[in-house]
Amino acid sequence: MADSVTVLQDVGSGGKTLAILGDGFAAGADQTTYDTYVRDVVMKQVFGDGYYNEDAAAWNIRRVNLESVHSGASTRTWNLNGTPSNTADDTSTEMIFDTALGIISNGEWWHGWFENGANTKKRIDDALAKWAPGADFTLIIVNSTLPGGLRTGSVLKVTTQEGWDVIAHEMGHGFGDLEDEYSATGKGAYSSGEPARVNVTIERTRSKLKWKQFVAGTTPIPTGTGNAAGWTSGTKPTGWDDTSDAGTFEGGATFERGIFRPVIDCRMNSNTPDFCPVCYTELKDTYHGPAKHSFSRVVPGRFSSSLGSEFIGVEDRALTVYRADGPRWAHKRTTAAVVPGSWEIRPGDRYWAGDFDGDGRDELVVYNSTDWVFPYLALIKVDTDGRMRVLARYDGDIPGWGGFARNDDFLVGDFDGDGRDDLLVVNFDDWSMPYVATLISTGSGFFQSRRYDGDIPGWGGLARNDEIMVVNARGTSQDDLLIWNSRDWSSEYLGLFRNQRGSFRCIRMWEDDIPGWGGFAEHDRFFVGDFDGDGKEDLYLFNGSDWANPYLAMFRSTGSDFAFVRMFDGDVPGWGGMRSHDRFMPADLTGDGRVDLFAWNMDDWSHDYAGRMISNGSNLSADFREGWVGEWRLGSVDRFERVPERHRIRVTTGHSQAIVIGPLTRKGPDRILAHNADWMSSFSGTGPLGMNSIYNRWVHNYRFGRNW
Amino acid sequence: MDEYDERPRKQLDERAGGDAATGGRGRVFRAGQRKDGRRTSAVLKERTGRAKPGVEASLALYGEETRRKDWGPQVAPRREPAPQERSVRLRLEVQGGRISVLDSTVVDVPPADRSAARGTAFIEVRAGKSVVALEPLVDPGLSIGIPDRSDPADAFRGHRVIEDDTWEAVVRVPVEAVADREAELSVSIYRASERLILEAESDLPLARRSRRVEEVATSAPIRAAELPHLEVERDERKPGAGSSAE
């Protein structure tokens, strides 16, 4: 076997590069041992959890397999001669073998655990120059039964006896230039000036603390004094978290006193805890850019559980599952670069959520028609721990469709009523006629059940500007379609389509008007939602630009028709006047089972507005916020998503508070996610819009303070 | 007068449907046709693009679907690395405050990120008066051994820090910085008194940009032509036939 490199993770240009090398691993079984260590310790344990998982997309990771002639690193055994601190009088015996890098493992702290053999430095550099010339950090795994780890600048050597926690701590130094926060026994007092690094200080004044933003006003400063102090300022508060609550604790940078660290115990102290808020924030600031983090694209759903609320943050090279934790959000897991199975995450990916296997949890469908030689479609499952895997992938085509194309678009709905969401694929742009097809889910993939070339029976011809919507008009397990076209014909048309005996057909068509609307017009917009709570999805219609006044109307579904309920001429009570650029999103804001409208307008007024239009079943009443929703400043760059919620009903008896009946679940009020590139907020609509939480650049619930 | 003054109101009390032209909008019929329930859009021929193969043909083309656990890598378009995706990798040796270039090679990776350099120590490469590289360094000149896990809690020694007499560093510079054979490169290493966040793009050397840095090592000027082992495409002629060869 010759030397080789395997790209374990490719996040593209702009990312940092971690090079992993091995020394003392011969060809054959040794290489498997090396590969397994890299997979299990580095990829799964270090990058699989906590901070490193959050910013995994910052790293291109290249595993270099170097073939050593000898299995096992060279070793040197030191005799300290009873004077350990005097290494000059030490003697040694050695066994030098022919290994790729010539590293000598000595298992001795006084001798730095490792020593260089002949030309080790050059051999390491030659390997990096050849296999990972862009390496920003190098991890060398040494095949030795002795303990040891040694970091020289951005090169870290460890033996196979060292675990993920050592690597995680040392990467804190190498990635974040973080200081140690532990104290060495007998090291004494620090006596120099203010240290440069962000996580240690000699400062004793609260207002001058490097990390004052993370220290609550009720926390005494200093918080702990004495050698390697914990909390010494009176009674430690109940619930104080030794890793996440900040103060100033004496002892750090290996000194026992005279210098302070931010928390009692951080990864930079004892390896296994995650990073404290100071270290965490420094790392997040440093790698936010390389990871190409952004809140611009999100996909709401319930992915890892059938209960609660989640969304997936979609970035250029990563997918992250976030889960609601009360009014706040928490990072659950990031998948960087590749979804196993495999799907290589790229900027051109487009995602749709749906319960395609009928298990109560959503999966992801992803389509990319721009970043590859031909388009790809895949179905991705999210496991309960947030890990993702590909269930099915279709390269270039799905049988019967006749070839994916650039402008294929997808809609999600259960079109055969089997409890599993399906796909409708449409293409109005790339062919000589429009094509539509139903892709029925099998639970682990899709098959095309029917293709419509140019027309759907009863529609009179598909056309370029057909707008298709999914609607559950009957309140059954099977979804219907609405198609609207106001541009391609001499009349405006709205059609209701039902899948009957495996084929969609138009069961109702409205030409130029729907009774009560007063005439279709080019800029009519339709919003689907069950506003009367009868289980059948109804319609809100809006036109803000074709008439003297903006109009909004409610039409309830009868199952095969839409009956006029109410018209709002120019205003909805409480809204302050409709305008042409009013925008709407159906959502059950109050959790009463009736779908309301979340509304906003960032264009027509001197201020930006967002608010609610609450349905009582037959009428709407509105309220709004001007400029701000809590701390969220409304703006034209904002995007909004409806995030559904489902929770378990706790049914108690008079005798016990325990759950006695279940599982019973019900839909909760939808959350509204407001987001743009750097900011994300969650609104509640159970009353006038309120802000539940707000995050800048990353989702992290600091115990006190924030990162801006 | 606002944007709505010239538009009609909906005739909500009129019978729905019927002749839409009397809907009060003064609408002009567009050039399209009415749906007549008989013709398909194949008649429209909106685009001159090709038609999809039929469903049966598509099924035949696709072949049998097989159950797979891993579909393998996706096929990316082939492309040559753009010029800005190459750089010159310099391997440096630092001894006693003096920096020398041990090796140099062109690599197919871009220079280090030029957006920001963040840290408490830095390496800077200048070509003439321009800064062509500024990267953070961590613990320059130090080898730091991990704590001994067998140390008892009351005798915990922590890391073992060794100051190296001679140590190495690597930095990447843009290929353009060495394209001119006569370009003079110089390298400096600085320590900062506090964590700095610096613009990596600058015309000023770090020593003149910040008072919070101290230069701890520097190199003598090096002509690009003297960089060891470097082969860069330059516009130069072959040596004359009369030049001596070793």
Interface residues (C-beta under 8 A of the other chain):
Chain A: S13 G14 T17 W109 W110 G112 W113 F114 K121 D125 L128 A129 P133 G134 A135 D136 P147 G148 G149 L150 R151 T152 G153 S154 V158 E162 V166 H169 E170 H173 G174 D177 D180 Y182 S183 A184 T185 G186 K187 G193 E194 A196 R197 V198 T254 E282 D285 T286 G289 P290 P340 G341 S342 W343 E344 D371 W372 V373 F374 Y376 V390 R393 D395 D397 I398 P399 G400 W401 G402 G403 D429 D430 W431 S432 M433 P434 Y435 Q448 R451 D453 G454 D455 G458 W459 G460 G461 L462 A463 R464 R487 D488 W489 S490 S491 Y493 M509 E511 D512 D513 I514 P515 G516 W517 G518 G519 A521 D546 W547 A548 N549 Y551 M567 D569 S580
Chain B: E3 Y4 D5 R7 P8 R9 K10 Q11 L12 E14 A16 G17 A20 G23 G24 R25 F29 R30 A31 G32 Q33 R34 K35 D36 G37 R38 R39 T40 S41 A42 V43 L44 K45 E46 R47 T48 G49 R50 A51 K52 P53 G54 V55 A57 S58 L59 L61 Y62 E65 K69 D70 W71 G72 P73 Q74 V75 A76 P77 E85 R89 R91 D103 T105 V107 D108 V109 P110 A112 D113 S115 A116 R118 G119 T120 P136 L137 V138 D139 P140 L142 S143 I144 G145 I146 P147 D148 R149 S150 D151 A153 D154 A155 F156 R157 G158 H159 R160 I162 D164 W167 E168 A169 V170 R172 R191 A192 S193 E194 R195
